[in-house]
Amino acid sequence: MQITTDKRPSAVRHGAAGIAFAAVLAAATVTATGVAGAAGAAGPAPSYDFGDCPALPAGVDAARWKCEVLTATGSLTLGSRTLPELAPMTITHAEGPLPDGAAGQVWGALRGGPTDVPGGILGVPAGHPNPRLGRLSLQPEYGGRSDFYSVGDDMGLFTLRFRAIGPALPDGCVIGAGETPIEIRLKRTGKSQWVSKNPPVIKFDARDDTFTAPAATGCGPLGRLLNDRLGLPSATGNSIALSAHYTFKTYDQLPPRA
């Protein structure tokens, strides 16, 4: 269980404590009279699974803790390669007040499938008779640190690593391994929209084009080729743009844990 405590000044901490980051943005940008119109414009909401909700810290009030589930699609530019359609990602975490009144968070899970890199590790052009030759895909994984309390349009941070997957690559081939994960600091773009009030579902867009991307490591003899192909390491030009749906339940609404 990863438990973090918000260390910001009390005026900020207590203003955000127990309030999900997307809900903060929605409350600031969607008025009560505009909910119906915004919901119609936002389109249908995805279904949600609360199975990754983490166990709560000892001594907290379950009714004041929320399990938050975010599903997102989007695009990624990493080094010199752009993946225009990322496989969907789901991020689950919990937040609420700790027994001492500080704002606490517990990480749940990140789930996301692999996304093929156009051209693969060899740069095979479109229309090649063997399009799977040198196939390469990137799969996101949690990097070990997160802070989802938001301030204004700044939506906190979470860290990612990307596992490089291909027939000729070992299992340990990773971009952002160990102590050098990729730090994503999303900033909301545009207005949040209520898709549904019951259950609460909010749609928003966010991006980050300020992060650095380290070289892949643990890739065996093809490591240099892989990094050259992806243009890694890369200090600038990296970006991630997400279109996300977000929902939550308080822990007293969730089934008892076994």
Salt bridges, closest charged atoms under 4 A:
ASP6 OD2 - ARG8 NH2 2.65
ASP52 OD2 - ARG111 NE 2.54
GLU68 OE1 - HIS93 NE2 3.40
GLU95 OE1 - HIS93 NE2 2.92
ASP116 OD2 - ARG135 NH2 2.98
GLU141 OE2 - ARG163 NE 2.55
ASP153 OD1 - ARG188 NH2 2.74
ASP154 OD1 - LYS187 NZ 2.40
GLU183 OE2 - ARG145 NH2 2.16
GLU183 OE1 - ARG185 NH2 3.19
ASP205 OD1 - LYS203 NZ 3.97
